[in-house]
Amino acid sequence: MGKVAIENIETGMVLAGDVHDRSGRMLLGAGAELTQKHLIIFRTWGVLEADIAGHGSDEAAAQIPADVDPLELAAAEQALAPLFRHTNRDHPAIIELMQLAALRKIQHGTV
């Protein structure tokens, strides 16, 4: 599961988690298949993203270019670890940021 911006959500997708408006009121429960009406309601109530089934860390791994050596990527992440020591390394945003930083480090040849 993974957070997807409302602009990228399509009808037929399935919610992996409940959707709440800005005040915390539940609009739609997990497991619901989204319709156009749901998307209109989300936009009306200011929902910016939703947890969608099938989106998440598996997709992040798929975004790594094929020409990147996994050992080199691991070395780059290890070198960057001190910069991320005060963060929650399990948070999806931090995982993504760490991966982008490691890829950039590899591309610039600073590993």
C-alpha positions in Angstrom: 0.0 0.0 0.0 1.1 3.6 -0.6 -0.1 7.1 -0.6 -1.1 8.4 -4.0 -1.9 12.0 -4.8 -5.6 12.7 -5.6 -4.7 13.8 -9.1 -3.2 10.3 -9.8 -6.1 8.3 -8.4 -8.3 6.6 -11.0 -11.7 5.0 -10.8 -11.4 1.2 -10.1 -8.5 1.6 -7.6 -9.1 0.0 -4.2 -8.4 1.8 -0.9 -5.9 0.2 1.4 -6.8 2.6 4.2 -9.7 4.7 5.4 -10.0 8.2 3.8 -10.6 11.1 6.2 -11.3 14.8 5.5 -9.2 17.6 6.9 -11.1 17.5 10.2 -10.7 13.8 10.6 -14.2 12.7 9.6 -14.1 9.4 7.7 -15.3 9.7 4.2 -14.8 6.2 2.9 -13.5 2.9 4.4 -10.6 0.7 3.4 -11.4 -1.9 0.8 -13.8 0.3 -1.2 -13.4 0.4 -5.0 -13.3 4.0 -6.1 -15.8 5.5 -8.4 -15.9 9.0 -10.1 -18.4 10.1 -7.4 -15.8 9.2 -4.6 -13.1 11.2 -6.4 -15.5 14.2 -6.6 -16.3 13.9 -2.9 -12.6 13.7 -2.0 -11.8 16.8 -3.9 -14.8 18.6 -2.4 -13.6 17.8 1.2 -10.0 18.7 0.5 -8.5 15.2 0.5 -5.0 15.5 -1.0 -4.0 11.8 -1.1 -5.2 8.3 -0.3 -3.7 5.0 0.6 -4.2 2.8 -2.5 -3.8 -1.0 -2.5 -0.9 -2.2 -4.7 1.1 1.0 -4.5 4.1 1.3 -2.2 7.6 0.1 -1.6 7.5 -2.5 -4.4 7.1 0.3 -6.8 9.9 2.3 -5.3 12.2 -0.7 -5.9 11.0 -0.8 -9.5 12.1 2.8 -10.0 15.8 2.0 -9.5 17.5 2.1 -12.9 18.6 -1.3 -14.2 22.2 -0.1 -14.7 22.6 0.7 -11.0 24.6 -1.9 -9.1 22.7 -3.0 -5.9 26.1 -3.1 -4.0 26.9 0.4 -5.1 23.4 1.6 -4.1 23.8 0.0 -0.6 27.2 1.6 -0.2 25.8 5.0 -1.1 22.9 4.6 1.4 25.4 3.6 4.0 27.5 6.7 3.4 24.3 8.8 3.7 23.1 7.2 6.9 24.7 9.7 9.2 22.7 12.5 7.5 19.5 10.7 8.2 20.3 9.6 11.8 17.5 11.8 13.3 14.8 10.6 11.0 12.4 7.7 11.0 14.1 5.5 8.4 10.9 3.4 8.0 8.8 6.3 6.9 7.9 6.1 3.2 9.0 9.7 2.5 12.4 9.2 4.2 12.8 5.9 2.3 12.1 7.7 -1.0 14.4 10.6 -0.1 17.2 8.3 0.9 16.9 6.4 -2.3 16.9 9.6 -4.4 20.0 10.9 -2.5 21.8 7.6 -3.0 21.0 7.5 -6.7 22.3 11.1 -7.1 25.4 10.2 -5.2 26.1 7.3 -7.6 25.4 9.4 -10.7 27.9 12.0 -9.5 30.5 9.4 -8.7 31.0 10.4 -5.1 30.5 6.9 -3.6 
